[in-house]
């Protein structure tokens, strides 16, 4: 079919646009990769070497379901060995399964005015369900910037349908690149994207990347799973801590982060509906202040960066 289309293009012009749409280009995209030049399977990398993805928590089922420790939120941000030293997770969506347990962890971040960050943190933390609000990205209608209140996105997200390479059996559950640096920080750091060996964004004149996108999936999706096993799939956007700190100094903002962790107990062999009583949602709002401290609704909660500055190549 595509060979015939090529012969037609050599002999006849493409028809005019209809209602502003190039119908030929629209038809052709269904037979191209979702995010060319790479295929979705090229994005699938190794599962991060963190115990949470490989072994089940030693707590009892009830203890694991009902309680989420403060250090687990910091781990989700990559501040306790879950990310390479000097890096932080600024956006993520990760599922980790064990024979009788499921967990889904999400991380979102945005820029917030330091003067009103504490009030916003308290307001969001008192909501009953993290789905009642959303930390915006740079194109989100929920952004607001009216002094002294400011909450604006600094990351971009991908919206679209998967194309031809969605049928590639080697991609497993990996999807297109879901998150990227926003326009403002891209301009500030003069970032350019590099796709090999992994998706990275590197500033002009710098030897090391400022952002790294990681995606993984241990198993291909299956409708028949007689016995549940330990596996993980997801994606995360890592940012160099020193580069984020410089950006916040430039904008005069702090970074507000939402970490939500949903847990569920299940049968090891059954795929039937699990009662609501076996599910629990946890979430926490943390502010990464420009001075290097971490603050929650109670006050100081740790440190996210040390003093230092990056050196150009």
Secondary structure by P-SEA (a helix, b strand, c coil): caaaaaaaaacccccccccccaaaaaaaaaacccccccccccccccccccccccccccccaaaaaccccaaaaaaaaccccccccccccccbbbbbbcccbbbbbbbbbbbbccccaaaaaaaaaaccccccccccccccccccccccbbbbbcbbbbbcccccccccccccccccccccccaaaaaaabbbbbccccccccccccccccbbbbbbbccccccccccccccccbbbbbbcaaaaaaaaaaacbbbbbbbbbbbbbbbcccccccccccbbbbbbbbbbccccbbbcccccccccccbbbbbcc
